[in-house]
Amino acid sequence: MRLKNIHESNGGIDKLSEYITNKYFKELDAFFISEGDRYIKLHDIEVKEYYRNMGIGGEILRLIKNYADEVGKYVVLSAGPSKNKKTALDRFYRSNDFKKPGSKRRYDLPQHTHVYRPENIQ
């Protein structure tokens, strides 16, 4: 199933979530995503330790970003890793086009640690 078909079928974030959980069922320990009026929130994603560093997390983020680009919404993350993994997780999110909010934090978005902004929105 192509991602474009997910959006065109009016299934929205539920179809995307179903697609991801079905495709990566054995590789994921946790995955939860929701959609608001202006944003998509990735609440939880955890790739099982055995499957880490195989590109699965990056592929899932790519799918979510593609959907966000199509619907013109931000993607927000609220990463809460253990202290010894915080730097690696931050580096991973940054390598996947997510930025820390900094001084230009969008207060109309839910509290977040990282945000992805599609090019087609201001």
Secondary structure per residue as TSV (DSSP state, phi and psi in degrees):
chain	resnum	aa	ss	phi	psi
A	1	M	-	360.0	127.2
A	2	R	-	-82.4	149.2
A	3	L	H	-60.7	-37.3
A	4	K	H	-57.2	-37.7
A	5	N	H	-63.9	-32.8
A	6	I	H	-62.3	-48.5
A	7	H	H	-67.2	-43.4
A	8	E	H	-67.2	-23.5
A	9	S	T	-82.8	4.7
A	10	N	T	61.1	21.2
A	11	G	-	-82.3	-20.8
A	12	G	H	55.9	-143.7
A	13	I	H	-66.7	-28.6
A	14	D	H	-64.9	-42.1
A	15	K	H	-66.3	-41.1
A	16	L	H	-62.6	-46.1
A	17	S	H	-59.9	-44.0
A	18	E	H	-62.3	-43.2
A	19	Y	H	-60.2	-47.4
A	20	I	H	-65.4	-47.2
A	21	T	H	-66.3	-33.9
A	22	N	H	-71.1	-43.2
A	23	K	H	-68.2	-37.6
A	24	Y	T	-114.0	30.9
A	25	F	T	-53.1	-50.1
A	26	K	T	-77.2	-17.9
A	27	E	T	-91.8	-17.0
A	28	L	E	-104.0	138.3
A	29	D	E	-90.8	-33.5
A	30	A	E	-152.7	144.3
A	31	F	E	-160.4	123.0
A	32	F	E	-148.4	128.9
A	33	I	E	-138.8	147.0
A	34	S	E	-139.9	169.0
A	35	E	E	-131.8	131.1
A	36	G	-	-109.2	-172.0
A	37	D	S	-64.0	-37.2
A	38	R	S	-117.9	-1.8
A	39	Y	E	-150.7	163.0
A	40	I	E	-117.2	130.2
A	41	K	E	-113.0	122.8
A	42	L	E	-91.0	101.1
A	43	H	E	-76.2	-41.5
A	44	D	E	-154.5	133.0
A	45	I	E	-148.2	129.6
A	46	E	E	-145.2	116.8
A	47	V	E	-86.2	134.0
A	48	K	-	-57.3	144.4
A	49	E	G	-53.4	-40.4
A	50	Y	G	-59.7	-31.7
A	51	Y	G	-97.8	2.7
A	52	R	T	-70.2	155.1
A	53	N	T	64.7	27.8
A	54	M	S	-115.1	5.9
A	55	G	S	89.6	3.2
A	56	I	H	-68.5	-47.0
A	57	G	H	-60.6	-42.3
A	58	G	H	-64.1	-38.8
A	59	E	H	-65.6	-41.3
A	60	I	H	-64.0	-43.7
A	61	L	H	-63.3	-36.9
A	62	R	H	-62.3	-43.8
A	63	L	H	-60.8	-44.1
A	64	I	H	-65.9	-43.1
A	65	K	H	-64.9	-39.7
A	66	N	H	-60.6	-43.6
A	67	Y	H	-62.7	-44.0
A	68	A	H	-61.0	-40.0
A	69	D	H	-62.0	-41.8
A	70	E	H	-66.1	-38.9
A	71	V	H	-96.8	-4.2
A	72	G	T	67.8	48.4
A	73	K	-	-129.4	151.7
A	74	Y	E	-69.9	158.7
A	75	V	E	-117.8	125.6
A	76	V	E	-116.8	145.1
A	77	L	E	-123.3	146.3
A	78	S	-	-124.7	74.1
A	79	A	-	-69.9	132.1
A	80	G	-	-133.4	57.7
A	81	P	-	-75.8	165.6
A	82	S	-	-64.2	156.4
A	83	K	G	-57.0	-37.2
A	84	N	G	-74.6	-10.2
A	85	K	G	-112.0	-2.1
A	86	K	H	-61.4	-44.3
A	87	T	H	-65.3	-43.5
A	88	A	H	-65.2	-40.3
A	89	L	H	-67.7	-40.8
A	90	D	H	-60.2	-44.6
A	91	R	H	-62.2	-40.8
A	92	F	H	-62.6	-48.0
A	93	Y	H	-63.9	-42.4
A	94	R	H	-63.0	-37.2
A	95	S	H	-69.3	-13.5
A	96	N	T	-109.4	28.9
A	97	D	T	72.9	16.3
A	98	F	-	-92.8	145.0
A	99	K	B	-124.0	152.8
A	100	K	-	-73.9	149.0
A	101	P	-	-64.1	-37.4
A	102	G	G	59.3	-151.6
A	103	S	G	-77.6	-13.0
A	104	K	G	-102.3	32.9
A	105	R	-	-57.0	137.2
A	106	R	-	-88.0	107.8
A	107	Y	T	-79.9	-5.9
A	108	D	T	-86.8	1.2
A	109	L	S	-105.1	156.0
A	110	P	-	-64.1	161.0
A	111	Q	S	-53.8	134.1
A	112	H	-	-151.2	159.4
A	113	T	S	-102.5	-24.5
A	114	H	E	-144.6	150.8
A	115	V	E	-141.3	143.3
A	116	Y	E	-113.8	128.6
A	117	R	-	-115.7	115.4
A	118	P	-	-61.3	150.4
A	119	E	T	-65.7	-22.4
A	120	N	T	-86.3	6.8
A	121	I	-	-126.1	155.8
A	122	Q	-	-89.9	360.0
